[in-house]
Amino acid sequence: MRDFLPEHVLPADAFSATQMRILDGVRRGLLNKQIAYELGISEHTVKYHLSGIFRKTGCHSRAQLLSLPLAR
């Protein structure tokens, strides 16, 4: 497993458009169910994309995701 590096800036293009929208929902403190409703996708799909986000970033929690600086 990769180490979590909060000082590392991830390029925004490292994520798909859907992953970026899900990250936005996480930043706004929304639950998976709320994110799914806003995006018109299933809660399972949100969880699937969150797994990919966690894998790409090396994060293990939403709190760690919130501390990541993302290039815009």
N, C-alpha and C positions, 0 to 999 in steps of 0.2 A: 504494500500500500504506500502511496506517495505521502510525503509529509505535507502538512498544511502550511502554506506560506502566505500569511496575510499581507505581507509587503509586496507580493508579486502582483502586478497589474495584468489582468487578463484582457486580451483584445475582445471587443464586443462581437467580432465576427467568428469567435470561437464557438458561438452558440447559434442554434437555429432560431428563426423568427419566433416559433412557438416557445422555445426555451427562454427567450428574452421576455416574452409576455408573462410566462410563469414566474420568472425571477422578479418581474415588476410586482406581481401579486404577492409574492413572498415578502418583498420589501414593504408593501403596504399592510402586512400583517394578516393577510387573508388565509383562511383555511383552504385545504385542497378542494373541498366541495364548493367553496365560493369561487375559487379560481376556475374550476371546471364550468360552473354556471356562466361566468363572465365570458369565457372563451368558446362556449358551446361544445365542449368535449366532455368525455366521461372522467370521473374522479380517478379511475384506473389509468387513463392516459396521462393525467397530471402526475401521478405517482411514477409512471414510466419515464416521463421527461425529467422529473426531479432526480431519479436514479442516474440518468445520463449527466445531469448537471453536477451531481455529487462526484461522479466518476471523473469528469473533466477537471474539476477544481481540486479534488482531493479532500473536500469538506465531508464532515460526518453529521452535520446538523444545520438547521436553518440559521441558527445564531452565527455559525461560521460563515455561511453564505452572506449574511448581512454585513459582515466585516470585510468582505472582499472588495477591493477597489477595481472597478471595471472601466476600461477605456471607453469613451463614448464616441 
